[in-house]
Amino acid sequence: MDRLRKRASKAARGYPVASVAFYGPTDKVASKVVVGITAAEGAGVDPLERWYSPGQDARKSPQLLNTVLQFLETHSVKSVVMPDRLLGCPHEEGKDYPDGGQCPHCPYWHGRDRFSGQLGGGSGEA
């Protein structure tokens, strides 16, 4: 995690830019990491990859973190953007549970703002 944090803490160095986000059933355990790469200003995110770590916190899995770092290297990423907290539930609306609903597996995020972690915010779903 230190190598990933170090890359994210550096000043922007241009494109391609990778956005790295961790998700989990609560704000304490990350079970999923998502990395999206933007090749140039105004371009869409492509590729977008998801990795799951059901048995270990994704932030503490050397194998998973090495896979993420290799993905960044493969795509010649120059800048990394990464929030300092988990960004909500690892399940996806419309895929893992019905559109417009709340994840039945992650009640912690119900009514919680994914960016502040405070109750009374957005859905917290990812």
N, C-alpha and C positions, 0 to 999 in steps of 0.2 A: 504494500500500500504506500510505503514511503516514496518509491520511485514514481508512482502515479501522482501522488500529492505534489511532489517536486515539479513534475511536468506541468501540473495545473497552476502552480504558484508563480511560474515564470510569466513575464509580460507577454502579451500577444506578439507572435512572430509571423503572422500572416496565415495564409491558406496553404493547405487544407487545415480546417479546424475540426477537432473532435469534441463532441459533447458527451460527457460520461455521467451517468446517473445511476444511483443505487436505490433499490426498492425493497421493502420488507413488510411482513405482517404487522410489525410495530415499528417504532422509531429506534429500536435497540438492535435489531437483527436484520441484516441485508441478505435476502435470498435470491436476488436477481440484480444483474448489472446490464445496462443498455448503453451502447455506444453508437452514436450517429456521426457521420463525417460529412462535412460540407466542403466541397472542393474549391469553390470560388464565391465571391460576394454575389448574392442574389440567387445562388444555386440552391436546389433542394437538398435534403439530407439523403445521401446515397453513397455508400451502403449504410444500413442500419442492422446491427447485430444485437442479439440478446443471449445472455448466458445465465444459467440457473445453478444455484448451490443450495440444494435442500438440506444437506447434512451439516453444513458449516457456514458460518457468516462469510459471505462473498468477499468482504473486505479483508478477511484473515486467511483466505485460501491462496497460498503461493502459486499453485497450478493455475487457478482461474486468473489471477492478476497477471501472471506471465503471459497467458493467452491474450488478455486485453492489450498488454504492452506490445506483443508481437503483432496484433491487429493494427495498432497505431503505426508501428514501423512499416508494415507491409503497405500501408496507404500513405506513407511519407508525411504524416501529420506534423505540422509545425507548431500549432497551438492547441492547448487542451483547456476546456472549460468544464469545471466540476463543482457542484454545490457542496457545501460542508455538512450536509445532512441527507438523510434518506428522503426521497420525494414521493412517498406514498406506497400504496398497496402494489404488490408484484403482479396481481391479476389484471387482465385487460377486459374492459367493458365491451360487450358485444362478442367477445371470444370466450371468456371464462365465466361470464354471467351476463344476464340480459341487459341490453341498452337501457339507460335511464335508471338502473337499479344501483344498489350498493353491494359490494362484494360480501358474500355470506361467510367468507373465510377470514376476513380481516376487519372485525368490528372496531378495532382501535382507530382506524382511519375514518369511520363514519362521522361526517360533519367537521372534520379537522382540515385546516388549511395545510396543504402539502409543503408550502414554503416556510411558514412560520412555526408549524406544529401546533398552533393554537386551535382550540375548538371554536366553531362558529364560522369557519372558512369554507373553502371549496370542498370538493368530493374526496380529494386525496387519492383518487384512483389513477392508475397509469396504463 
